[in-house]
Amino acid sequence: MKTRLTNKLGEVRELTGRDVKRMQPMVKVLPANLQRAISQRDRQKANNIFIWLCY
């Protein structure tokens, strides 16, 4: 049985050890186009942080 991560009001509950054990790598569960979009966004964020730290 899957346990919801949010309640009826949309508040997110704390993750349990059981939740973490059920997590899977994104390459197993997401389509390739979504993986690329997430990876590109991560690189943009990393570049922004690097620039900010060096400024």
mmCIF file of the N, C-alpha and C atoms, coordinates in Angstrom:
data_MODEL
# 
_entry.id   MODEL 
# 
loop_
_atom_site.group_PDB 
_atom_site.id 
_atom_site.type_symbol 
_atom_site.label_atom_id 
_atom_site.label_alt_id 
_atom_site.label_comp_id 
_atom_site.label_asym_id 
_atom_site.label_entity_id 
_atom_site.label_seq_id 
_atom_site.pdbx_PDB_ins_code 
_atom_site.Cartn_x 
_atom_site.Cartn_y 
_atom_site.Cartn_z 
_atom_site.occupancy 
_atom_site.B_iso_or_equiv 
_atom_site.pdbx_formal_charge 
_atom_site.auth_seq_id 
_atom_site.auth_comp_id 
_atom_site.auth_asym_id 
_atom_site.auth_atom_id 
_atom_site.pdbx_PDB_model_num 
ATOM 1   N N  . MET A 1 1  ? 0.831  -1.183 0.000   1.00 0.00 ? 1  MET A N  1 
ATOM 2   C CA . MET A 1 1  ? 0.000  0.000  0.000   1.00 0.00 ? 1  MET A CA 1 
ATOM 3   C C  . MET A 1 1  ? 0.879  1.251  0.000   1.00 0.00 ? 1  MET A C  1 
ATOM 4   N N  . LYS A 1 2  ? 0.582  2.194  -0.877  1.00 0.00 ? 2  LYS A N  1 
ATOM 5   C CA . LYS A 1 2  ? 1.330  3.442  -0.931  1.00 0.00 ? 2  LYS A CA 1 
ATOM 6   C C  . LYS A 1 2  ? 0.744  4.436  0.071   1.00 0.00 ? 2  LYS A C  1 
ATOM 7   N N  . THR A 1 3  ? 1.627  5.110  0.773   1.00 0.00 ? 3  THR A N  1 
ATOM 8   C CA . THR A 1 3  ? 1.219  6.135  1.711   1.00 0.00 ? 3  THR A CA 1 
ATOM 9   C C  . THR A 1 3  ? 1.426  7.490  1.050   1.00 0.00 ? 3  THR A C  1 
ATOM 10  N N  . ARG A 1 4  ? 0.443  8.347  1.139   1.00 0.00 ? 4  ARG A N  1 
ATOM 11  C CA . ARG A 1 4  ? 0.535  9.672  0.530   1.00 0.00 ? 4  ARG A CA 1 
ATOM 12  C C  . ARG A 1 4  ? 1.591  10.515 1.239   1.00 0.00 ? 4  ARG A C  1 
ATOM 13  N N  . LEU A 1 5  ? 2.270  11.349 0.471   1.00 0.00 ? 5  LEU A N  1 
ATOM 14  C CA . LEU A 1 5  ? 3.261  12.245 1.043   1.00 0.00 ? 5  LEU A CA 1 
ATOM 15  C C  . LEU A 1 5  ? 2.651  13.557 1.515   1.00 0.00 ? 5  LEU A C  1 
ATOM 16  N N  . THR A 1 6  ? 1.403  13.806 1.121   1.00 0.00 ? 6  THR A N  1 
ATOM 17  C CA . THR A 1 6  ? 0.729  15.039 1.540   1.00 0.00 ? 6  THR A CA 1 
ATOM 18  C C  . THR A 1 6  ? -0.625 14.703 2.157   1.00 0.00 ? 6  THR A C  1 
ATOM 19  N N  . ASN A 1 7  ? -1.107 15.607 2.989   1.00 0.00 ? 7  ASN A N  1 
ATOM 20  C CA . ASN A 1 7  ? -2.449 15.435 3.548   1.00 0.00 ? 7  ASN A CA 1 
ATOM 21  C C  . ASN A 1 7  ? -3.459 16.177 2.681   1.00 0.00 ? 7  ASN A C  1 
ATOM 22  N N  . LYS A 1 8  ? -4.695 16.232 3.098   1.00 0.00 ? 8  LYS A N  1 
ATOM 23  C CA . LYS A 1 8  ? -5.741 16.883 2.307   1.00 0.00 ? 8  LYS A CA 1 
ATOM 24  C C  . LYS A 1 8  ? -5.511 18.377 2.123   1.00 0.00 ? 8  LYS A C  1 
ATOM 25  N N  . LEU A 1 9  ? -4.770 18.994 3.032   1.00 0.00 ? 9  LEU A N  1 
ATOM 26  C CA . LEU A 1 9  ? -4.476 20.424 2.931   1.00 0.00 ? 9  LEU A CA 1 
ATOM 27  C C  . LEU A 1 9  ? -3.231 20.700 2.080   1.00 0.00 ? 9  LEU A C  1 
ATOM 28  N N  . GLY A 1 10 ? -2.565 19.637 1.636   1.00 0.00 ? 10 GLY A N  1 
ATOM 29  C CA . GLY A 1 10 ? -1.378 19.803 0.809   1.00 0.00 ? 10 GLY A CA 1 
ATOM 30  C C  . GLY A 1 10 ? -0.080 19.912 1.597   1.00 0.00 ? 10 GLY A C  1 
ATOM 31  N N  . GLU A 1 11 ? -0.156 19.713 2.904   1.00 0.00 ? 11 GLU A N  1 
ATOM 32  C CA . GLU A 1 11 ? 1.046  19.774 3.728   1.00 0.00 ? 11 GLU A CA 1 
ATOM 33  C C  . GLU A 1 11 ? 1.838  18.478 3.552   1.00 0.00 ? 11 GLU A C  1 
ATOM 34  N N  . VAL A 1 12 ? 3.140  18.613 3.370   1.00 0.00 ? 12 VAL A N  1 
ATOM 35  C CA . VAL A 1 12 ? 3.996  17.450 3.132   1.00 0.00 ? 12 VAL A CA 1 
ATOM 36  C C  . VAL A 1 12 ? 4.443  16.879 4.472   1.00 0.00 ? 12 VAL A C  1 
ATOM 37  N N  . ARG A 1 13 ? 4.340  15.570 4.579   1.00 0.00 ? 13 ARG A N  1 
ATOM 38  C CA . ARG A 1 13 ? 4.775  14.919 5.824   1.00 0.00 ? 13 ARG A CA 1 
ATOM 39  C C  . ARG A 1 13 ? 6.270  14.600 5.742   1.00 0.00 ? 13 ARG A C  1 
ATOM 40  N N  . GLU A 1 14 ? 6.862  14.267 6.861   1.00 0.00 ? 14 GLU A N  1 
ATOM 41  C CA . GLU A 1 14 ? 8.268  13.909 6.911   1.00 0.00 ? 14 GLU A CA 1 
ATOM 42  C C  . GLU A 1 14 ? 8.465  12.538 6.273   1.00 0.00 ? 14 GLU A C  1 
ATOM 43  N N  . LEU A 1 15 ? 9.558  12.378 5.507   1.00 0.00 ? 15 LEU A N  1 
ATOM 44  C CA . LEU A 1 15 ? 9.856  11.086 4.899   1.00 0.00 ? 15 LEU A CA 1 
ATOM 45  C C  . LEU A 1 15 ? 10.337 10.114 5.965   1.00 0.00 ? 15 LEU A C  1 
ATOM 46  N N  . THR A 1 16 ? 9.910  8.873  5.823   1.00 0.00 ? 16 THR A N  1 
ATOM 47  C CA . THR A 1 16 ? 10.332 7.824  6.757   1.00 0.00 ? 16 THR A CA 1 
ATOM 48  C C  . THR A 1 16 ? 11.426 6.988  6.101   1.00 0.00 ? 16 THR A C  1 
ATOM 49  N N  . GLY A 1 17 ? 12.051 6.130  6.861   1.00 0.00 ? 17 GLY A N  1 
ATOM 50  C CA . GLY A 1 17 ? 13.044 5.208  6.320   1.00 0.00 ? 17 GLY A CA 1 
ATOM 51  C C  . GLY A 1 17 ? 12.431 4.318  5.251   1.00 0.00 ? 17 GLY A C  1 
ATOM 52  N N  . ARG A 1 18 ? 11.195 3.942  5.446   1.00 0.00 ? 18 ARG A N  1 
ATOM 53  C CA . ARG A 1 18 ? 10.488 3.110  4.467   1.00 0.00 ? 18 ARG A CA 1 
ATOM 54  C C  . ARG A 1 18 ? 10.319 3.855  3.135   1.00 0.00 ? 18 ARG A C  1 
ATOM 55  N N  . ASP A 1 19 ? 9.991  5.143  3.207   1.00 0.00 ? 19 ASP A N  1 
ATOM 56  C CA . ASP A 1 19 ? 9.875  5.963  1.997   1.00 0.00 ? 19 ASP A CA 1 
ATOM 57  C C  . ASP A 1 19 ? 11.199 5.985  1.235   1.00 0.00 ? 19 ASP A C  1 
ATOM 58  N N  . VAL A 1 20 ? 12.279 6.202  1.970   1.00 0.00 ? 20 VAL A N  1 
ATOM 59  C CA . VAL A 1 20 ? 13.595 6.303  1.350   1.00 0.00 ? 20 VAL A CA 1 
ATOM 60  C C  . VAL A 1 20 ? 13.972 4.977  0.694   1.00 0.00 ? 20 VAL A C  1 
ATOM 61  N N  . LYS A 1 21 ? 13.668 3.869  1.325   1.00 0.00 ? 21 LYS A N  1 
ATOM 62  C CA . LYS A 1 21 ? 13.978 2.548  0.755   1.00 0.00 ? 21 LYS A CA 1 
ATOM 63  C C  . LYS A 1 21 ? 13.239 2.317  -0.558  1.00 0.00 ? 21 LYS A C  1 
ATOM 64  N N  . ARG A 1 22 ? 12.055 2.899  -0.710  1.00 0.00 ? 22 ARG A N  1 
ATOM 65  C CA . ARG A 1 22 ? 11.259 2.711  -1.918  1.00 0.00 ? 22 ARG A CA 1 
ATOM 66  C C  . ARG A 1 22 ? 11.678 3.612  -3.068  1.00 0.00 ? 22 ARG A C  1 
ATOM 67  N N  . MET A 1 23 ? 12.533 4.602  -2.806  1.00 0.00 ? 23 MET A N  1 
ATOM 68  C CA . MET A 1 23 ? 12.967 5.520  -3.857  1.00 0.00 ? 23 MET A CA 1 
ATOM 69  C C  . MET A 1 23 ? 13.788 4.773  -4.903  1.00 0.00 ? 23 MET A C  1 
ATOM 70  N N  . GLN A 1 24 ? 13.656 5.231  -6.158  1.00 0.00 ? 24 GLN A N  1 
ATOM 71  C CA . GLN A 1 24 ? 14.384 4.631  -7.265  1.00 0.00 ? 24 GLN A CA 1 
ATOM 72  C C  . GLN A 1 24 ? 15.120 5.723  -8.027  1.00 0.00 ? 24 GLN A C  1 
ATOM 73  N N  . PRO A 1 25 ? 16.198 5.355  -8.721  1.00 0.00 ? 25 PRO A N  1 
ATOM 74  C CA . PRO A 1 25 ? 16.917 6.350  -9.525  1.00 0.00 ? 25 PRO A CA 1 
ATOM 75  C C  . PRO A 1 25 ? 16.020 6.914  -10.621 1.00 0.00 ? 25 PRO A C  1 
ATOM 76  N N  . MET A 1 26 ? 16.246 8.181  -10.968 1.00 0.00 ? 26 MET A N  1 
ATOM 77  C CA . MET A 1 26 ? 15.385 8.806  -11.967 1.00 0.00 ? 26 MET A CA 1 
ATOM 78  C C  . MET A 1 26 ? 15.490 8.113  -13.320 1.00 0.00 ? 26 MET A C  1 
ATOM 79  N N  . VAL A 1 27 ? 16.631 7.494  -13.630 1.00 0.00 ? 27 VAL A N  1 
ATOM 80  C CA . VAL A 1 27 ? 16.771 6.828  -14.933 1.00 0.00 ? 27 VAL A CA 1 
ATOM 81  C C  . VAL A 1 27 ? 15.850 5.618  -15.058 1.00 0.00 ? 27 VAL A C  1 
ATOM 82  N N  . LYS A 1 28 ? 15.393 5.086  -13.932 1.00 0.00 ? 28 LYS A N  1 
ATOM 83  C CA . LYS A 1 28 ? 14.490 3.935  -13.975 1.00 0.00 ? 28 LYS A CA 1 
ATOM 84  C C  . LYS A 1 28 ? 13.024 4.328  -14.080 1.00 0.00 ? 28 LYS A C  1 
ATOM 85  N N  . VAL A 1 29 ? 12.685 5.548  -13.670 1.00 0.00 ? 29 VAL A N  1 
ATOM 86  C CA . VAL A 1 29 ? 11.265 5.887  -13.570 1.00 0.00 ? 29 VAL A CA 1 
ATOM 87  C C  . VAL A 1 29 ? 10.805 7.063  -14.436 1.00 0.00 ? 29 VAL A C  1 
ATOM 88  N N  . LEU A 1 30 ? 11.737 7.867  -14.961 1.00 0.00 ? 30 LEU A N  1 
ATOM 89  C CA . LEU A 1 30 ? 11.345 9.027  -15.757 1.00 0.00 ? 30 LEU A CA 1 
ATOM 90  C C  . LEU A 1 30 ? 11.684 8.832  -17.229 1.00 0.00 ? 30 LEU A C  1 
ATOM 91  N N  . PRO A 1 31 ? 10.867 9.382  -18.134 1.00 0.00 ? 31 PRO A N  1 
ATOM 92  C CA . PRO A 1 31 ? 11.197 9.321  -19.553 1.00 0.00 ? 31 PRO A CA 1 
ATOM 93  C C  . PRO A 1 31 ? 12.459 10.144 -19.847 1.00 0.00 ? 31 PRO A C  1 
ATOM 94  N N  . ALA A 1 32 ? 13.151 9.798  -20.922 1.00 0.00 ? 32 ALA A N  1 
ATOM 95  C CA . ALA A 1 32 ? 14.436 10.414 -21.265 1.00 0.00 ? 32 ALA A CA 1 
ATOM 96  C C  . ALA A 1 32 ? 14.324 11.930 -21.421 1.00 0.00 ? 32 ALA A C  1 
ATOM 97  N N  . ASN A 1 33 ? 13.245 12.420 -22.047 1.00 0.00 ? 33 ASN A N  1 
ATOM 98  C CA . ASN A 1 33 ? 13.135 13.869 -22.258 1.00 0.00 ? 33 ASN A CA 1 
ATOM 99  C C  . ASN A 1 33 ? 13.020 14.632 -20.931 1.00 0.00 ? 33 ASN A C  1 
ATOM 100 N N  . LEU A 1 34 ? 12.363 14.055 -19.954 1.00 0.00 ? 34 LEU A N  1 
ATOM 101 C CA . LEU A 1 34 ? 12.247 14.705 -18.649 1.00 0.00 ? 34 LEU A CA 1 
ATOM 102 C C  . LEU A 1 34 ? 13.580 14.648 -17.898 1.00 0.00 ? 34 LEU A C  1 
ATOM 103 N N  . GLN A 1 35 ? 14.301 13.547 -18.045 1.00 0.00 ? 35 GLN A N  1 
ATOM 104 C CA . GLN A 1 35 ? 15.624 13.438 -17.431 1.00 0.00 ? 35 GLN A CA 1 
ATOM 105 C C  . GLN A 1 35 ? 16.563 14.510 -17.974 1.00 0.00 ? 35 GLN A C  1 
ATOM 106 N N  . ARG A 1 36 ? 16.513 14.742 -19.300 1.00 0.00 ? 36 ARG A N  1 
ATOM 107 C CA . ARG A 1 36 ? 17.356 15.773 -19.919 1.00 0.00 ? 36 ARG A CA 1 
ATOM 108 C C  . ARG A 1 36 ? 16.988 17.153 -19.379 1.00 0.00 ? 36 ARG A C  1 
ATOM 109 N N  . ALA A 1 37 ? 15.702 17.427 -19.264 1.00 0.00 ? 37 ALA A N  1 
ATOM 110 C CA . ALA A 1 37 ? 15.264 18.739 -18.765 1.00 0.00 ? 37 ALA A CA 1 
ATOM 111 C C  . ALA A 1 37 ? 15.748 18.968 -17.337 1.00 0.00 ? 37 ALA A C  1 
ATOM 112 N N  . ILE A 1 38 ? 15.659 17.964 -16.514 1.00 0.00 ? 38 ILE A N  1 
ATOM 113 C CA . ILE A 1 38 ? 16.108 18.087 -15.123 1.00 0.00 ? 38 ILE A CA 1 
ATOM 114 C C  . ILE A 1 38 ? 17.622 18.269 -15.077 1.00 0.00 ? 38 ILE A C  1 
ATOM 115 N N  . SER A 1 39 ? 18.349 17.504 -15.872 1.00 0.00 ? 39 SER A N  1 
ATOM 116 C CA . SER A 1 39 ? 19.809 17.600 -15.893 1.00 0.00 ? 39 SER A CA 1 
ATOM 117 C C  . SER A 1 39 ? 20.260 18.976 -16.362 1.00 0.00 ? 39 SER A C  1 
ATOM 118 N N  . GLN A 1 40 ? 19.593 19.514 -17.385 1.00 0.00 ? 40 GLN A N  1 
ATOM 119 C CA . GLN A 1 40 ? 19.950 20.842 -17.875 1.00 0.00 ? 40 GLN A CA 1 
ATOM 120 C C  . GLN A 1 40 ? 19.690 21.887 -16.804 1.00 0.00 ? 40 GLN A C  1 
ATOM 121 N N  . ARG A 1 41 ? 18.598 21.778 -16.106 1.00 0.00 ? 41 ARG A N  1 
ATOM 122 C CA . ARG A 1 41 ? 18.276 22.736 -15.044 1.00 0.00 ? 41 ARG A CA 1 
ATOM 123 C C  . ARG A 1 41 ? 19.301 22.652 -13.917 1.00 0.00 ? 41 ARG A C  1 
ATOM 124 N N  . ASP A 1 42 ? 19.727 21.429 -13.580 1.00 0.00 ? 42 ASP A N  1 
ATOM 125 C CA . ASP A 1 42 ? 20.732 21.265 -12.533 1.00 0.00 ? 42 ASP A CA 1 
ATOM 126 C C  . ASP A 1 42 ? 22.041 21.945 -12.925 1.00 0.00 ? 42 ASP A C  1 
ATOM 127 N N  . ARG A 1 43 ? 22.434 21.824 -14.199 1.00 0.00 ? 43 ARG A N  1 
ATOM 128 C CA . ARG A 1 43 ? 23.666 22.473 -14.656 1.00 0.00 ? 43 ARG A CA 1 
ATOM 129 C C  . ARG A 1 43 ? 23.519 23.992 -14.589 1.00 0.00 ? 43 ARG A C  1 
ATOM 130 N N  . GLN A 1 44 ? 22.356 24.519 -14.950 1.00 0.00 ? 44 GLN A N  1 
ATOM 131 C CA . GLN A 1 44 ? 22.137 25.963 -14.877 1.00 0.00 ? 44 GLN A CA 1 
ATOM 132 C C  . GLN A 1 44 ? 22.263 26.442 -13.441 1.00 0.00 ? 44 GLN A C  1 
ATOM 133 N N  . LYS A 1 45 ? 21.654 25.715 -12.526 1.00 0.00 ? 45 LYS A N  1 
ATOM 134 C CA . LYS A 1 45 ? 21.720 26.107 -11.118 1.00 0.00 ? 45 LYS A CA 1 
ATOM 135 C C  . LYS A 1 45 ? 23.153 26.035 -10.609 1.00 0.00 ? 45 LYS A C  1 
ATOM 136 N N  . ALA A 1 46 ? 23.886 24.991 -11.006 1.00 0.00 ? 46 ALA A N  1 
ATOM 137 C CA . ALA A 1 46 ? 25.275 24.838 -10.575 1.00 0.00 ? 46 ALA A CA 1 
ATOM 138 C C  . ALA A 1 46 ? 26.128 25.977 -11.125 1.00 0.00 ? 46 ALA A C  1 
ATOM 139 N N  . ASN A 1 47 ? 25.904 26.365 -12.385 1.00 0.00 ? 47 ASN A N  1 
ATOM 140 C CA . ASN A 1 47 ? 26.659 27.473 -12.965 1.00 0.00 ? 47 ASN A CA 1 
ATOM 141 C C  . ASN A 1 47 ? 26.355 28.775 -12.247 1.00 0.00 ? 47 ASN A C  1 
ATOM 142 N N  . ASN A 1 48 ? 25.105 29.000 -11.899 1.00 0.00 ? 48 ASN A N  1 
ATOM 143 C CA . ASN A 1 48 ? 24.731 30.217 -11.179 1.00 0.00 ? 48 ASN A CA 1 
ATOM 144 C C  . ASN A 1 48 ? 25.387 30.275 -9.811  1.00 0.00 ? 48 ASN A C  1 
ATOM 145 N N  . ILE A 1 49 ? 25.465 29.165 -9.151  1.00 0.00 ? 49 ILE A N  1 
ATOM 146 C CA . ILE A 1 49 ? 26.094 29.127 -7.829  1.00 0.00 ? 49 ILE A CA 1 
ATOM 147 C C  . ILE A 1 49 ? 27.567 29.418 -7.962  1.00 0.00 ? 49 ILE A C  1 
ATOM 148 N N  . PHE A 1 50 ? 28.212 28.813 -8.961  1.00 0.00 ? 50 PHE A N  1 
ATOM 149 C CA . PHE A 1 50 ? 29.646 29.025 -9.171  1.00 0.00 ? 50 PHE A CA 1 
ATOM 150 C C  . PHE A 1 50 ? 29.941 30.495 -9.453  1.00 0.00 ? 50 PHE A C  1 
ATOM 151 N N  . ILE A 1 51 ? 29.144 31.090 -10.326 1.00 0.00 ? 51 ILE A N  1 
ATOM 152 C CA . ILE A 1 51 ? 29.340 32.498 -10.664 1.00 0.00 ? 51 ILE A CA 1 
ATOM 153 C C  . ILE A 1 51 ? 29.129 33.369 -9.426  1.00 0.00 ? 51 ILE A C  1 
ATOM 154 N N  . TRP A 1 52 ? 28.092 33.069 -8.660  1.00 0.00 ? 52 TRP A N  1 
ATOM 155 C CA . TRP A 1 52 ? 27.794 33.839 -7.463  1.00 0.00 ? 52 TRP A CA 1 
ATOM 156 C C  . TRP A 1 52 ? 28.928 33.746 -6.458  1.00 0.00 ? 52 TRP A C  1 
ATOM 157 N N  . LEU A 1 53 ? 29.493 32.553 -6.277  1.00 0.00 ? 53 LEU A N  1 
ATOM 158 C CA . LEU A 1 53 ? 30.564 32.384 -5.315  1.00 0.00 ? 53 LEU A CA 1 
ATOM 159 C C  . LEU A 1 53 ? 31.853 33.076 -5.753  1.00 0.00 ? 53 LEU A C  1 
ATOM 160 N N  . CYS A 1 54 ? 32.062 33.167 -7.056  1.00 0.00 ? 54 CYS A N  1 
ATOM 161 C CA . CYS A 1 54 ? 33.290 33.789 -7.559  1.00 0.00 ? 54 CYS A CA 1 
ATOM 162 C C  . CYS A 1 54 ? 33.169 35.291 -7.719  1.00 0.00 ? 54 CYS A C  1 
ATOM 163 N N  . TYR A 1 55 ? 31.972 35.821 -7.617  1.00 0.00 ? 55 TYR A N  1 
ATOM 164 C CA . TYR A 1 55 ? 31.753 37.239 -7.823  1.00 0.00 ? 55 TYR A CA 1 
ATOM 165 C C  . TYR A 1 55 ? 32.336 38.027 -6.742  1.00 0.00 ? 55 TYR A C  1 
# 
